[in-house]
Amino acid sequence: MNFQRLKPHFPWITLMILTSCVGVYDPNFLRPANLLALAGDIVPLFIMALGLTFAIFIGGIDLSAQSMANMITVVASVYLASLGVGVAVLCILVGALLGTVSGYVTTRLKVPSFITTLAVGGVCLSAAQWLSGNRAVNMDATQRDAVFGWMIGRTGIVPNELFIAAGLLAICLFVERRTVLGRALKAIGAGELAAAASGVRVARYKIAAFAISGGLAAVAGLLFAVKLSGGAPSIANGFLLPAIVAVLVGGTPLTGGVGGVLNTAIGTLIVAVIRASMLYYGIAATQQQMVFGVVLILAIALSIDRSKLRTVK
Amino acid sequence: MYELKSVDKKFPGVHALKSVDFHVNRGEIVGLVGENGAGKSTLMKVIYGAYQPDAGTIMIGGKAVRFAGPRQAMEQGIGMVFQEQSLIANLTIMENIFLGYEAQFQRWGVINWIAMAAAARKQLAKVKLDIDPATITSRLSFAQRQLVELAKVLALEERIDGDLVILLDEPTSVLSKDEVTLLFKLVRELTSRASFIFVSHRMDEVLDLSDRIYVMKDGAVVDVVTREAARIGTIQQKMVGRSVDKQYYREQRQKPFDPGRVLVEFDKVSLPGRVRDISLRLHAGEVLCLVGTEGAGRESILRATFGMLTPVAGTVTIKGKSSVGLNQPRAVARGVGYVPRERKVEGIVAGMTVYENMTLSQMGRYSSGGVLRVGQERALARDWIARLSIKAHSEFADCGNLSGGNQQKVVLAKWRSGGSDIMLLDHPTRGLDIGAKEDVYEMIRDMSDDGVGVVLVADTLEEAIGLSHTIIAVKDGQIRKQFDSTPGHKPSLVELLQYMI
């Protein structure tokens, strides 16, 4: 067994080791109900990471995801009263549209995606502040329960969010493995020039990747708003770093082309376990981002294919 | 004074230098000629320290030396004037000249610009360039930058004790005639300060400038001629002269093409850069070879046919339709296939399987409503793996792990299976071993039989002559001569060379 052949298996091995470490520390951690609740809690983050996977899979990045989710919590809270269930459609459209803008700027105006999405994120943040008057906005509880209550209940011991997550994962997995879009994104991530020389409409597919990323960030925001029964321009802050960690720890490197959404599912669970273990080891919530920062750097340093990079700036 | 003794260098699959003996005397100008792939670049890299030889010795002034890198070679007096100029465009001339050697002007970490400018002026005087050393390099003309580069190398003179050897790699390729004359005059004068090794594709220039000429072929020095004994014709024959086997290029399979079916037509096309006034026709079943030196414009013509370059004048017609607004996806849709020179970068996607690579250009044909029919894709791949005897364990093999020849077969299968009938082949046999080359030749003949028009930029001239129906010689962006190349009437190497260089 050499290192290269073992590498694709690192994510789930890491997950197992981490889980058993915490389990040894406190056997209660391993109770199914506890594990399921833990998984349910992480679903909004997972959906955001799922979208990010598409942007990272093609070798780009979407830094607007967190601000997008923030903005959508506000949009969902403000328009639930007037649009009812239609607010979900509005949220996803807004997310996909802003993602399309990021993709368009990246591919046609040749602005690197990290700066494009950072800028679009700024737009989202400001839009959220303007729309909410920079305050927390609340959903009407009865209306929320009537329209979106099914999202946050429980079926037996399984949180309903997990069904949503599983459904989205299945759709994304199908897109990735079985559609022209998924194949094109893989080709772009692994060898963009060869894809272009084969007549693949590279720009179009890249824009689609950013649109998916934006759309799923919006779904994450919507679910978050429903869970908290309201929204605020900074309510999802602290999501971006763990979401990127989830994608990278899962095994989709920043250079793109390998990995995928299934990897992100495992990566998100790793993040969930790390987060939970910090509670067990008594690390304060204010210190969590420090841990994720360190984990992110380690994940990138370990996963990156250095032969693909000539210079790093 | 500078000497290489039976130097050997091997790369995976290539014996790049075969026991090369080479020496330069004090104040001498030595020419180095050979075809692409003959080993000139490798030899130069060994000389200026970028490569370390696997065997043999490097001697300077009778002492054996070993360089770990170009900087160490420089400290022993070996300087290199690069073809792709190595000056940093946003620095001033003097900063470039003393790049990496600023310490001499430094005090407490601060550079004394006045001292540096004075020193730079002294270096510029050696190359007779009267210009303010504080000028930003990007504002210089190409010829001026070449001189600055030369001055930078000459600055070694003050830094080291021994003699100076300066390599000039294709220094004239973008200079005008007057500039070349000036450069040569300067180089001759500078032989009082240094010896030169001069590498060029232009035979007349090499003969004009060099005292002695080394001729390389297939990694070995095949001849050393003195200025007096040098004749262009004999040198050219030595450069390329290996026995050409008609069997090897499948000449017996060459059949006349169909002159009634024009697939691609260029009418007085000019392209960005210096390609001007190109008119040509590609017919069904024809193999059209473009010959010329590196940068003569062959690749630009291929890329324009594939929609990667837009003509600035003239019209390109593909199968009777104008190519205005042509881009790569549209070119593919019209049946154009492109086999790029950089196989690993533009040809295959490493990390994707054989079947994924084969259908990459034709996913629309293997999907319905955006959902791929993977079963059909795999069947296609299995079919072509068998037809071209591609050595892959299955259609699931990662293309990145295949050998070069098999990767090339995957690229060809990608286009052929999609029914492309205009094939653009850019150095399709580069880096392949002989068996794989023959497979490619066989495939080119198969394509002709199927009525495919092929535009070929060949790896060697023999290959171009052996495979082609028609040869077009390109020089400095213009067509110099078109040759008919039917079996029995094929042009000779020397005939082609005189229109190329």
Contacts between the chains, C-beta under 8 A, distances in Angstrom:
chain1	res1	chain2	res2	distance
A	178	B	371	5.7
A	178	B	372	5.8
A	178	B	374	7.1
A	179	B	367	7.4
A	179	B	370	5.1
A	179	B	371	5.4
A	179	B	372	6.3
A	180	B	363	4.6
A	180	B	364	7.3
A	180	B	367	4.9
A	180	B	370	5.1
A	180	B	371	7.7
A	180	B	372	6.1
A	181	B	370	6.3
A	183	B	356	6.4
A	183	B	360	7.6
A	183	B	363	6.2
A	183	B	372	6.3
A	184	B	363	7.1
A	186	B	351	8.0
A	186	B	352	6.4
A	186	B	356	7.5
A	187	B	349	5.1
A	187	B	352	6.4
A	187	B	356	7.5
A	187	B	360	5.8
A	190	B	349	4.9
A	190	B	350	6.6
A	190	B	351	4.0
A	190	B	352	5.8
A	191	B	345	7.3
A	191	B	348	7.3
A	191	B	349	3.7
A	191	B	350	6.3
A	191	B	351	7.2
A	191	B	352	7.6
A	193	B	342	7.9
A	193	B	345	5.4
A	193	B	346	4.8
A	194	B	345	6.8
A	194	B	346	5.2
A	194	B	347	6.2
A	194	B	348	6.0
A	194	B	349	4.7
A	194	B	360	7.7
A	195	B	349	6.6
A	195	B	360	6.7
A	196	B	328	6.0
A	196	B	346	7.8
A	197	B	306	7.9
A	197	B	328	6.8
A	197	B	338	5.8
A	197	B	340	5.7
A	197	B	346	4.3
A	197	B	347	7.4
A	198	B	332	7.1
A	198	B	360	4.4
A	198	B	361	4.1
A	198	B	414	6.9
A	199	B	328	5.0
A	199	B	329	4.5
A	199	B	331	6.8
A	199	B	332	3.0
A	199	B	333	7.2
A	199	B	361	5.1
A	200	B	329	7.2
A	200	B	360	6.5
A	200	B	361	7.6
A	200	B	363	7.9
A	201	B	329	5.1
A	257	B	351	5.4
A	258	B	351	6.2
